[in-house]
Amino acid sequence: MINRFILFSLLIFLFASGHGQKRSKDQLPKMMFGDTSRIGVPFAKDPYVIRFQGKYLMYYSIPPYKDKSNPVQGWGVGIAESRDLNNWKKIGEITPDGEYEKKGLAAPCALVIDNQINLFYQTYGNGTKDAICHAVSKDGIHFSRNETNPVFHPTGSWNCGRAIDAEVFKFKDKYLLYFATRDVDFKIQLQGVAFAPSNTTFSRDQWTQLTDSPILKPEYPWEGACIEAAALVQQGDWLYMFYAGAYNNNPQQIGVAKSNDGISWKKLSNKPFLANGNPGEWNYSESGHPHLFKDEDGRTYLFYQGNNDNGKTWFISKVEVKWKMDGPYLDPN
């Protein structure tokens, strides 16, 4: 049988060759995951990885079916399984359920609490009315929705009322919910934060918005008009947020900010932490929508999406993040 890595390499080459870009195998990372089940070409975005019952699970966004006669409509969430964080096999999907999800769901975030998976995700395609939803599962595949869905949307004159790209992270005695929203003109993507108490069921009435202004907003040229997709990890007493700057394929790239309270954040650089690739590389159009996974051995991995054809295809890959006293770094080797 042909090695899976060779198949992926061939696939990348075929897509790139249509744009005058050739590549060799040594330009490809060890992990290259693309879900072909819905539109016939690799398309997987917005990764989120957890360890659950002795294996790794990855939740990610998948587009509407190319076949419009398919009874499943709208965006969905794919589920893949791995034993080594490099090789992934799709094992399921989460599809729209209920009036508020009928146009689709996307951008998952997963937390393991008391041997159950709590999934947070956004509704899709509703403009200013998109909001954060919640569901739970005992097996990681079949989910029961929160009866109060959608559970969160922001308030205040600084935003349009929309909430997407949920990141829920337990810090000290509370759960922090980071979300992306837009200004009232629906042009600039901003970051906000809310919280729920440690004994929460994550229902709608248990979330409290913490600020009346954005906690992060675009300010550097590479960030364009967008800060989104917060991804948190705690190292010692500090929280680090990996975030996406600029809208998709502009190119979107990944930055890092630091906080000791989860509310006030300081960006670590005016340049991206993980940039898009060079011409001819698989992620030339972007390296975006980060997720920071901390494994049981303490090693941390940055999962992200990328492509080199301005969004006709989307792959998910990863790189290990290492740490020193002043923050994260990538091994140049």
N, C-alpha and C positions, 0 to 999 in steps of 0.2 A: 504493500500500500504506500501511496505517496505521503510523506511526512506532512502533518498539519501546518507546520511552520512554512514549508515550501509552498503549500497551497495559498497561504496568506500572502507570502511574498509575491507569488504570481498574480494574485488578485490586486494587490496594491500597484504592481507594475502596470497591469492592464488599465486601471483607472487613471493612473498618472500619465500613461503614454498618450492619452487623448488630449493632454494639455502640454505636450512637448517636454514632459519631465520623466527622466529615467532614474532608477534607483537601484542600489545593490542591497543585498541582505543585511550587510553590516550597518545600514542606516535605520533598520527597523528595530524597535524595542522587543523584549521577550514577550510582552503581552500586547496582543492586538485583537480586540474583540469587536465584532460587528454582527448585528442581528439582521439576517437576510429574510426573515420569515414573512414580513409584511409587504415590502415593496420590491423584493428581489435583488437588492444590493445592500451592502452592509450599512446599517443605520442604528446606532445606539448612542444615547446622550445621557448626561446628568447622572453619573454613577454614584452609588452609595453602597459600601461594603461593610458587612458585619461577620462576626464569627458566631455560629449558632449550632449547638448540638454536634460538635466535632467537625464541622465543615464551614467553608466560607460561602456566604450568599451575597450576590450583587443584585441590587435593584437599579433599574435604569429606564429612561423614557424611550418609547417606540412610537413611530408615526402612524397615522391612519393607514388602513389597508389600501394598496393600489387598486385592488378589485372593489369597486364601489358597491357591488351587490352583496358583499360580505355583511352578515347581520351585525357584526361587531363594528361599531362606528367610533370615530374619533381617536385621539391619542390614548395610549395605555402605558402600563409599567411592565417591563419584562423582568423575569427572575432567572438568574443563572447561578450555577453551583461550581465550586472549585475545591480542590484539595491542596493546591500549591500557590494560589494567587496569580498564576500565569495562564493556565489552561482552564477555560470556562465552557460549561455546557448549559444551554437553556433548559429550564425545567418547568416554566409556567409563565402565566401572564395575569395581570390584574386589569380588568376592563371596566368601563363606566357602568355605574349602578345608581339609578335615581336621577331625578330631574336636574339636580345641581351639577351632576357629572356628565350629562348627556353629550356635551361637546368634547369630552375627553378629560384625562388626568395625566399628570406628569410630575417630574422633579421630585423623586422620592427621597425620604430621610427615614432611617430605621434605627430603633433603639431596642435592645434586649432588656426587659425588666421582668423579674420573677419568671424566667423561662418562657416568656411570651414576647413576640415581636410587636412593637408599637410602630406603625407606619404613618408618617406624615407626608402629605402630598398636596399639590395644588390642583384646583380645577383649571381647565384650559379653554381658551378661545372666547372668554366673556369680557374682555377689556377691563374696565375699572371694577367689575364685579367679581373677578377671580379672587379666590380666597383659599385658606389652608384647611385641609380636612385631616381626619384621623381614623385609623382602623387598627384592629388587633388580630393576631394569629398565633396559634399554638404550633403550627408546622412550617410557617414561613411561606406558604403558598396560598392557603385559603384564608381570607380576611373577613372580619365582621366590622361593619362601619359603626362609627360613633353616632348615636341617635341624634346628637345635636349638630351634626355637620351642616355647613362648614363651621369649624370651631374658632376661626380667627380671621378678622380683617382689621386694618388699622383705622384710627380716627385722627382728626386734627387737620388744620388748614395747610400743613406742609406737604400733605400727600393726597393722592387721588382716591384712596380707599381700597386699593388693590393690594393683595399679598401673594407672593409667589416664592419659590426656592426656599422652603422651610429648612432650617437647621435647629434641631432641639438638642440641647446639651445640658447635662446636670452639673451645676457648679455651686459648691457649698450647700446651702439648704433649699435650693430651688431649681426648677427647670427653666432655662432661658430659651426663648424662641426667637431666632433671627430670621428675618424675612426681607425680601426685596420688594420695593414699591416704586411708584413714580411720583414726580411732582404733579401739581394740579393741571399743568398743561400736557401731561402724559408724554414728556420728552426725555426727562433725566431720571435714570434709575438710581435709587437710593437704598440705604440699609437702615432698618429699624430693629427694635428689640422689645419683647414682652416677656412676662414670666408667669409661671404657675407654681404653687407650693409643692413641696416634695411628696405629699400624699395625694396628689391630683389624679383624676381620671381623664384629664386632658379635655374635658368638656368645655363648651363655649363660655360658660359663666365663670370659669376658673382662670382665665387669662387676663392679665393686667398689662397694658402698654406702659413702658418705663420712661419714655421720653416724649416731648412734644416737638422734636426736631430729629433729623437723621443722625445716626451715630457714625456713618461714613458716607461720603459723597465724592464724586469724581473731582479731581483737582490737578492731576498730572496729564500731560498730552497723551500718553499711552492709554489712559483710562477712558478717553473719549467722553461720552455722555452716560456712562454706565458703571455702577458698582453693584454686583449681584453674587449669588451663589456662595454665601458664607460657609466656611468649613472649619470647625474648631477642633483644637487639641489642647490639653493642659500639660504643661511641662513645669514641674515644681509648683510655685505659687502663681505662675503666669498662664494666661490664656493667649493662644496664638490663633489668629483668624487668617486662613487662606481665602482669598476672594478673587472673583473674576472682574477684570477691568475691560471696558469697551463692549459693545454689542457683538453678536456672533460674526465672525469672519472679518472684523474691521482692522486688525485681527484682535480677537479676544485673547488676553494673556492673564497670568496669575500673579497677584501680589500678596504681601503678608503684612498684617498689623498685630499689635501687642496690647494687652490690657491686664490690669490686676483686679478689675471689678466687673468686667463683662459689659460695661456701658461706655466708658471713655476709652477710645482706641487711638494708638499712635502707629502710623504706617512706618515700616522699617526702612523703606527706600523709596526714592522717586523713580525707580526702574522696576520692571517686572522681576519676580523671583523665578518664574518659569516662563520663558518667552515662546512665541511661535517659532517654527522651524525655518530653515533657510530654503530658498528655491530648490525644488527637487526632493525635499523631505516630506514625509507622510503628513506632518502637521504644519505645513507652510501656511495654510489659511487661518489656523488658530491652535492654541493650547488653552482650553477653557474649562469652565464649570468644574472647579476642584472638589474633591472629597478627600479628607485626611483620615486614613484608617490607622489606628494604633493596635497592633497585634498583642497577643498575650505575653510575648517575650519582650515587649516594650519597643520593638522596632516600628517605625512609622512609614507609611507609604502614601504618596500623593497620587490618587486616581484622577484622571482628567479626560476630556474629550478632544478630538482633533480631526482634521481632514486637510486635504490639499486641493480640493476642487470647489471651494466656495460653498460648501454645504450640500453638495449632491449626495455625498456619503458621509458617515460619521463613525469613527472608531473610538474605543475606550482603551486607554493604556495606563501605565503607572510608572512611577520612579520612586526609589527609596529616598526619604528625607532624613538627613543626619543632623545632629545638634551639637552646638558649642555654647559657651557661656552667654553670648549675646544673641543667640537665636538659631534658626534653622539654616542649613546649607545643603547643596547638592554636591555629591562626589563628582569631581570633574572627569573621573574615569568611568 
